[in-house]
Amino acid sequence: MPKTKETIRRKKRKNVRIFPIYKTVSWDLLFYFPIIFLFLTQVKGLTPAEVLFADAFYTLANTFWQLPITSLVDRIGKKNCLIIGNILYALSILAMIFMKDFYELLLIQFIYALGYSIKGICESNILYDSLPASKKRGKVFAAIDGKSSSYFYIFDGISSIIAGFAFAINGYIPMVLCFICCVASTIISFKFRHTVIKEEKVKPISLKKYFKQLKDSMKFFKKSDRIRLLILLNAIFMGLILGIVNLRSSMLSEMQVPEIYFGIIFALLQFSAAITARNSERFHKALRNKVLGFLTFPVTISCIIIGFIVMLVSCKFAIGALVIGSGSMTGTIDKGDIIVYERYGKNESVKTGDIIIFRSDDLKIVHRVIDQKLMGEETRYYTKGDANQKQDDGYRTSKDVIGQVKFKIPYIGYLTLWVNNLIGGNK
């Protein structure tokens, strides 16, 4: 028995060491939230109303899964459930990449809510169960969990910036990166160890007994005002967070803020959350017995920052990026290069010889201005690819021009072109 207990202690210490690494990459979806509204509306063609409805459905699904998941965790164990939760996360993102319509999104949200509910129950419990039983157990748990949360927010902030730039190049790239992180989370979750002594293990229960426990849980839920209130609070809080995410995304989209700035704006919010998480114990002491105030503090700060950002982004942003997918400018700008462009200022005008990026139908094209003519109050620009024999059909006006190419980054865009061809995107 002493040898068995020593083995369990080693397993617990290993769990404590793994937990901060796990939470840094696994607490929630990385690369996802800054661009998901844009991905669903611009890449998948859903309407903003459908996206909001799907989020409302997710909130209901998350509430639905709370009680069944508790019984499931008791039946198969926290580690196994955590692995299942991360697999469901990965499958949800993979399905979202290949989904075709709104109804598939609803099914994905239902599965995603199941994974979220499982992870929400198991993650913190694995850490708490792995800490030595003592009077300071809660304090040690809060310190490790808060520190791990701050690591996640910092990493999430960095990934948000990357997601914004990546989406400007190809809308699928952040989703692929998110899927890779989900796979990494699943692999890390296998590293956790069961910490129950063999003699103490609960015998597996039959399905009949499992459903009886579930039925008893439902009865207890109906009788307990506290449980009903907690689940209702969880649903309202989840809905509020999702509402804020989509509100700021749709608002920035309507203001025509370039995609790269979405990531930067979300990163600022995550960095503020990291500061809050890092000082969670200090806030806990200051807000003792004021749980709701503590829970809503980061959301309140987020709303204040959003309001400040709205004032900032009311002006035009200047810089953007685009991957080159054709050879019409070969020699000057090659296929697979990434160009960085800058919008023309109020006192600047397009000059003959400028390499510009302009809209033509639903495409963004990078060609050189070879001539311009003033027709009344309208200036018409005539363009041509350096590698093309003929100039482009028709002409462009100032409404079509997005900006002027400033410099290129060679070869980096080849990976995005490959992903785009693999998935069949057209962004």
C-alpha positions as CSV (number, residue, x, y, z in Angstrom):
1,M,0.0,0.0,0.0
2,P,2.8,2.6,0.8
3,K,4.3,1.9,-2.6
4,T,0.9,2.4,-4.3
5,K,0.3,5.7,-2.4
6,E,3.8,6.9,-3.5
7,T,2.9,6.1,-7.1
8,I,-0.3,8.1,-6.8
9,R,1.6,11.0,-5.3
10,R,4.0,11.0,-8.3
11,K,1.1,10.9,-10.7
12,K,-0.5,13.9,-8.9
13,R,2.7,15.9,-9.1
14,K,2.9,15.1,-12.8
15,N,-0.7,16.4,-13.3
16,V,0.2,19.6,-11.5
17,R,3.2,20.1,-13.7
18,I,1.2,19.4,-16.9
19,F,-1.8,21.5,-16.0
20,P,-0.3,25.0,-16.8
21,I,0.9,23.8,-20.2
22,Y,-2.4,22.2,-20.9
23,K,-4.5,25.2,-19.9
24,T,-2.3,27.5,-22.0
25,V,-3.2,25.9,-25.2
26,S,-6.5,24.1,-24.3
27,W,-8.7,26.3,-22.0
28,D,-10.6,27.5,-25.0
29,L,-10.3,27.7,-28.8
30,L,-7.3,29.6,-30.0
31,F,-7.3,31.5,-33.3
32,Y,-11.1,31.1,-33.3
33,F,-13.1,33.9,-31.7
34,P,-11.5,37.0,-33.4
35,I,-12.5,35.7,-36.9
36,I,-15.4,33.2,-36.5
37,F,-18.0,35.8,-37.3
38,L,-16.1,36.8,-40.4
39,F,-15.5,33.2,-41.3
40,L,-19.2,32.3,-41.1
41,T,-20.4,35.4,-42.9
42,Q,-17.7,36.0,-45.5
43,V,-16.3,32.6,-46.2
44,K,-19.4,30.3,-45.5
45,G,-22.0,32.9,-46.7
46,L,-24.2,32.8,-43.6
47,T,-26.2,35.8,-42.6
48,P,-25.5,37.7,-39.3
49,A,-28.9,36.6,-38.1
50,E,-28.1,32.9,-38.6
51,V,-24.8,33.3,-36.8
52,L,-26.5,34.9,-33.8
53,F,-29.2,32.2,-33.8
54,A,-26.5,29.5,-33.9
55,D,-24.9,31.0,-30.8
56,A,-28.2,31.2,-29.0
57,F,-28.7,27.5,-29.9
58,Y,-25.2,26.8,-28.5
59,T,-26.1,28.4,-25.2
60,L,-29.2,26.3,-24.9
61,A,-27.2,23.1,-25.8
62,N,-24.6,24.0,-23.2
63,T,-27.3,24.3,-20.5
64,F,-28.9,21.0,-21.7
65,W,-25.6,19.1,-21.3
66,Q,-24.8,20.2,-17.7
67,L,-26.6,17.4,-15.8
68,P,-26.0,14.5,-18.1
69,I,-22.3,15.3,-18.3
70,T,-21.9,15.2,-14.5
71,S,-23.2,11.6,-14.4
72,L,-21.0,10.7,-17.4
73,V,-17.8,12.0,-15.6
74,D,-18.7,9.9,-12.6
75,R,-19.1,6.9,-14.8
76,I,-15.9,6.9,-17.0
77,G,-13.6,9.2,-15.1
78,K,-12.2,12.8,-15.4
79,K,-9.2,12.0,-17.6
80,N,-11.2,9.9,-20.1
81,C,-13.9,12.6,-20.3
82,L,-11.3,15.3,-20.8
83,I,-9.8,13.4,-23.7
84,I,-13.4,13.0,-25.2
85,G,-14.0,16.7,-24.7
86,N,-10.9,17.7,-26.6
87,I,-11.7,15.2,-29.4
88,L,-15.1,16.8,-29.7
89,Y,-13.5,20.2,-29.9
90,A,-11.3,19.1,-32.8
91,L,-14.1,17.4,-34.6
92,S,-16.3,20.5,-34.3
93,I,-13.7,22.7,-35.8
94,L,-12.9,20.2,-38.6
95,A,-16.6,20.0,-39.4
96,M,-17.0,23.8,-39.4
97,I,-14.2,24.0,-42.0
98,F,-16.0,21.7,-44.3
99,M,-19.6,22.6,-43.5
100,K,-22.1,23.6,-46.2
101,D,-25.1,25.2,-44.6
102,F,-26.7,26.7,-41.5
103,Y,-28.3,23.4,-40.3
104,E,-24.9,21.7,-40.3
105,L,-23.7,24.6,-38.1
106,L,-26.5,23.9,-35.6
107,L,-25.4,20.3,-35.3
108,I,-21.7,21.4,-34.9
109,Q,-22.8,23.8,-32.1
110,F,-24.6,21.0,-30.4
111,I,-21.4,18.8,-30.4
112,Y,-19.2,21.8,-29.5
113,A,-21.4,22.5,-26.5
114,L,-21.0,18.9,-25.4
115,G,-17.2,19.2,-25.6
116,Y,-17.2,22.5,-23.7
117,S,-19.4,21.1,-20.9
118,I,-17.1,18.1,-20.5
119,K,-14.0,20.2,-20.4
120,G,-15.6,22.7,-18.0
121,I,-16.3,20.0,-15.4
122,C,-13.0,18.0,-15.8
123,E,-10.2,20.5,-16.2
124,S,-10.2,22.3,-12.9
125,N,-11.2,19.1,-11.0
126,I,-8.1,17.3,-12.3
127,L,-5.9,20.0,-10.8
128,Y,-7.8,20.2,-7.5
129,D,-7.8,16.4,-7.1
130,S,-4.0,16.3,-7.8
131,L,-3.2,18.8,-5.0
132,P,-2.3,17.5,-1.5
133,A,-5.2,17.6,1.0
134,S,-4.5,20.5,3.4
135,K,-5.9,23.8,4.7
136,K,-4.0,25.6,1.9
137,R,-5.3,23.4,-0.9
138,G,-7.8,26.0,-2.1
139,K,-5.3,28.8,-2.0
140,V,-2.7,26.7,-3.9
141,F,-5.4,25.8,-6.4
142,A,-6.4,29.4,-7.0
143,A,-2.7,30.4,-7.5
144,I,-1.9,27.7,-10.0
145,D,-5.2,28.1,-11.9
146,G,-5.0,31.9,-12.0
147,K,-1.4,31.7,-13.2
148,S,-2.3,29.2,-15.9
149,S,-5.3,31.3,-17.0
150,S,-3.0,34.3,-17.4
151,Y,-0.7,32.2,-19.6
152,F,-3.7,31.2,-21.8
153,Y,-4.9,34.8,-22.2
154,I,-1.4,36.0,-23.2
155,F,-1.1,33.1,-25.7
156,D,-4.7,33.8,-26.9
157,G,-3.9,37.4,-27.4
158,I,-0.9,36.5,-29.6
159,S,-2.9,34.0,-31.5
160,S,-5.6,36.6,-32.1
161,I,-3.1,38.9,-33.8
162,I,-1.9,36.1,-36.0
163,A,-5.5,35.1,-36.7
164,G,-6.4,38.6,-38.0
165,F,-3.4,38.7,-40.3
166,A,-4.0,35.1,-41.5
167,F,-7.6,35.7,-42.2
168,A,-6.7,38.7,-44.4
169,I,-4.6,36.3,-46.5
170,N,-7.0,33.3,-46.5
171,G,-10.1,32.8,-44.3
172,Y,-9.4,29.1,-43.7
173,I,-6.0,29.5,-42.2
174,P,-7.0,30.5,-38.6
175,M,-9.5,27.7,-38.6
176,V,-6.8,25.2,-39.6
177,L,-4.5,26.6,-36.9
178,C,-7.4,26.3,-34.4
179,F,-7.8,22.6,-35.4
180,I,-4.1,22.0,-34.9
181,C,-4.3,23.4,-31.4
182,C,-7.3,21.2,-30.7
183,V,-5.2,18.1,-31.8
184,A,-2.3,19.3,-29.6
185,S,-4.8,19.7,-26.6
186,T,-6.0,16.1,-27.1
187,I,-2.4,14.8,-27.1
188,I,-1.6,16.7,-23.9
189,S,-4.8,15.4,-22.2
190,F,-3.5,11.9,-22.7
191,K,-0.5,12.8,-20.5
192,F,-2.7,13.3,-17.4
193,R,-2.7,10.4,-14.9
194,H,-5.5,8.7,-13.0
195,T,-5.0,9.5,-9.3
196,V,-7.4,7.0,-7.7
197,I,-5.9,4.2,-5.7
198,K,-6.9,0.8,-7.2
199,E,-8.6,-0.4,-4.0
200,E,-10.6,2.9,-4.0
201,K,-11.9,2.7,-7.5
202,V,-15.6,2.7,-7.9
203,K,-17.0,-0.3,-9.7
204,P,-18.4,0.5,-13.2
205,I,-22.2,0.9,-13.1
206,S,-24.7,-0.5,-15.6
207,L,-26.5,1.7,-18.1
208,K,-29.7,1.1,-16.2
209,K,-28.2,2.4,-13.0
210,Y,-26.6,5.3,-14.9
211,F,-30.0,6.5,-16.3
212,K,-31.5,6.0,-12.8
213,Q,-28.8,8.4,-11.5
214,L,-29.5,10.8,-14.3
215,K,-33.2,10.7,-13.4
216,D,-32.5,11.3,-9.7
217,S,-30.3,14.2,-10.8
218,M,-33.2,15.7,-12.7
219,K,-35.4,15.4,-9.6
220,F,-32.8,17.0,-7.4
221,F,-32.5,19.8,-10.1
222,K,-36.2,20.5,-9.9
223,K,-36.2,20.7,-6.1
224,S,-33.0,22.7,-5.7
225,D,-33.4,26.5,-6.2
226,R,-29.6,26.9,-5.9
227,I,-28.8,24.4,-8.7
228,R,-31.4,25.9,-11.0
229,L,-30.0,29.4,-10.3
230,L,-26.4,28.4,-11.0
231,I,-27.4,26.7,-14.3
232,L,-29.5,29.7,-15.3
233,L,-26.6,32.1,-14.4
234,N,-24.3,29.9,-16.5
235,A,-26.7,30.2,-19.5
236,I,-27.1,34.0,-19.1
237,F,-23.4,34.6,-18.6
238,M,-22.5,32.4,-21.6
239,G,-25.1,34.2,-23.8
240,L,-23.8,37.5,-22.7
241,I,-20.2,36.6,-23.6
242,L,-21.1,35.2,-27.0
243,G,-23.3,38.3,-27.6
244,I,-20.4,40.6,-26.9
245,V,-18.1,38.6,-29.1
246,N,-20.5,38.8,-32.1
247,L,-21.6,42.3,-31.4
248,R,-18.0,43.7,-31.6
249,S,-17.3,41.5,-34.6
250,S,-20.4,42.6,-36.6
251,M,-19.8,46.2,-35.5
252,L,-16.2,46.2,-36.7
253,S,-17.3,44.4,-39.9
254,E,-20.0,47.1,-40.6
255,M,-17.4,49.8,-40.1
256,Q,-15.2,48.1,-42.8
257,V,-12.3,47.6,-40.4
258,P,-9.7,45.4,-42.1
259,E,-9.5,41.8,-40.9
260,I,-6.0,42.2,-39.5
261,Y,-7.2,44.7,-36.9
262,F,-9.8,42.3,-35.6
263,G,-7.0,40.2,-34.1
264,I,-5.3,43.2,-32.6
265,I,-8.5,44.4,-31.0
266,F,-9.3,41.0,-29.6
267,A,-5.7,40.7,-28.4
268,L,-6.0,43.9,-26.3
269,L,-9.1,42.4,-24.6
270,Q,-7.3,39.1,-23.9
271,F,-4.2,40.9,-22.5
272,S,-6.5,42.8,-20.1
273,A,-8.1,39.4,-19.1
274,A,-4.6,38.0,-18.5
275,I,-3.9,40.8,-16.0
276,T,-7.2,40.0,-14.3
277,A,-6.5,36.3,-14.1
278,R,-3.0,36.8,-12.8
279,N,-4.3,38.9,-9.9
280,S,-7.4,36.7,-9.3
281,E,-6.4,35.9,-5.7
282,R,-6.1,39.6,-5.0
283,F,-9.5,40.3,-6.5
284,H,-10.9,37.4,-4.6
285,K,-9.8,38.9,-1.3
286,A,-11.2,42.3,-2.3
287,L,-14.5,40.9,-3.5
288,R,-15.0,38.1,-0.9
289,N,-18.7,37.2,-0.8
290,K,-19.3,39.2,-3.9
291,V,-19.0,36.3,-6.4
292,L,-21.2,37.9,-9.1
293,G,-19.2,41.1,-9.0
294,F,-16.0,39.0,-9.4
295,L,-17.4,37.0,-12.3
296,T,-18.6,40.0,-14.3
297,F,-15.6,42.2,-13.7
298,P,-13.7,41.0,-16.8
299,V,-16.8,41.3,-18.9
300,T,-17.3,44.9,-17.6
301,I,-13.7,45.8,-18.4
302,S,-14.2,44.2,-21.9
303,C,-17.3,46.4,-22.6
304,I,-15.4,49.5,-21.5
305,I,-12.5,48.6,-23.9
306,I,-15.0,47.9,-26.7
307,G,-16.5,51.3,-26.3
308,F,-13.0,52.9,-26.4
309,I,-12.2,50.9,-29.5
310,V,-15.3,52.0,-31.2
311,M,-14.1,55.6,-30.9
312,L,-10.7,54.7,-32.3
313,V,-11.9,52.6,-35.3
314,S,-14.4,55.2,-36.5
315,C,-11.5,56.4,-38.7
316,K,-10.1,54.5,-41.7
317,F,-7.4,52.0,-41.1
318,A,-4.5,52.4,-43.4
319,I,-2.7,49.0,-43.9
320,G,-3.7,45.6,-45.2
321,A,-2.2,42.4,-46.6
322,L,-3.1,40.1,-49.5
323,V,-1.6,36.8,-50.9
324,I,-1.0,36.8,-54.7
325,G,-2.7,33.9,-56.4
326,S,-2.0,34.6,-60.1
327,G,1.1,35.3,-62.3
328,S,-0.2,38.5,-63.9
329,M,2.5,40.5,-62.2
330,T,5.3,38.0,-62.5
331,G,8.7,39.6,-62.4
332,T,7.5,42.4,-60.1
333,I,5.3,40.4,-57.7
334,D,5.2,36.6,-58.1
335,K,2.5,34.1,-57.3
336,G,2.8,33.0,-53.7
337,D,4.1,36.4,-52.5
338,I,2.3,38.4,-49.9
339,I,1.9,42.1,-50.6
340,V,1.3,44.8,-47.9
341,Y,-0.7,47.8,-49.1
342,E,-1.6,51.2,-47.7
343,R,-4.8,53.1,-48.3
344,Y,-4.4,56.5,-50.1
345,G,-4.8,59.4,-47.8
346,K,-7.2,62.3,-48.3
347,N,-4.5,64.5,-49.8
348,E,-3.0,61.7,-51.9
349,S,-3.9,60.7,-55.4
350,V,-3.3,57.6,-57.6
351,K,-0.4,58.2,-60.0
352,T,0.5,56.6,-63.2
353,G,3.0,53.8,-62.5
354,D,1.6,53.0,-59.0
355,I,0.9,49.3,-58.3
356,I,-2.6,49.4,-56.8
357,I,-5.0,46.9,-55.3
358,F,-8.6,47.3,-56.5
359,R,-11.9,45.5,-56.5
360,S,-13.3,43.9,-59.6
361,D,-16.6,42.1,-59.0
362,D,-15.9,40.0,-55.9
363,L,-12.1,39.8,-56.5
364,K,-9.2,41.9,-55.2
365,I,-6.7,42.5,-58.1
366,V,-3.1,43.9,-57.9
367,H,-2.1,45.6,-61.2
368,R,-0.2,48.7,-62.3
369,V,-1.8,52.0,-63.3
370,I,-0.6,52.6,-66.9
371,D,-2.8,55.6,-67.7
372,Q,-5.5,57.9,-66.3
373,K,-8.0,60.3,-67.7
374,L,-10.2,63.0,-66.2
375,M,-13.8,62.7,-67.4
376,G,-15.8,65.5,-65.9
377,E,-15.3,65.2,-62.1
378,E,-14.4,61.5,-62.3
379,T,-10.8,60.2,-62.8
380,R,-10.6,56.9,-64.7
381,Y,-7.7,54.6,-64.1
382,Y,-6.5,52.1,-66.7
383,T,-4.5,49.1,-65.4
384,K,-2.4,46.2,-66.6
385,G,-0.5,43.3,-65.2
386,D,3.2,43.6,-65.8
387,A,3.3,40.1,-67.2
388,N,0.1,40.5,-69.3
389,Q,0.2,41.4,-73.1
390,K,-3.0,43.5,-72.9
391,Q,-4.4,46.0,-70.5
392,D,-7.4,45.2,-68.3
393,D,-10.8,45.6,-69.7
394,G,-12.6,48.8,-68.8
395,Y,-11.4,51.3,-66.2
396,R,-11.3,51.8,-62.4
397,T,-12.5,54.8,-60.4
398,S,-11.5,56.0,-56.9
399,K,-14.4,53.9,-55.5
400,D,-12.7,50.7,-56.8
401,V,-9.2,51.5,-55.5
402,I,-8.4,50.0,-52.1
403,G,-4.8,51.1,-51.7
404,Q,-1.2,51.2,-53.1
405,V,1.2,48.3,-52.8
406,K,4.2,49.2,-50.5
407,F,6.2,46.0,-50.4
408,K,6.1,42.3,-50.8
409,I,7.1,39.3,-48.7
410,P,8.3,36.5,-51.1
411,Y,7.1,32.9,-51.0
412,I,5.2,33.0,-47.7
413,G,1.8,32.8,-49.5
414,Y,2.4,29.4,-51.1
415,L,1.2,27.6,-47.9
416,T,-2.1,29.6,-47.9
417,L,-2.6,28.9,-51.6
418,W,-2.2,25.2,-51.0
419,V,-4.7,25.3,-48.1
420,N,-7.1,27.3,-50.3
421,N,-6.9,24.7,-53.1
422,L,-7.2,21.8,-50.7
423,I,-10.3,23.2,-49.1
424,G,-11.8,24.8,-52.2
425,G,-12.0,28.3,-50.7
426,N,-12.3,31.3,-53.0
427,K,-11.2,34.1,-50.7
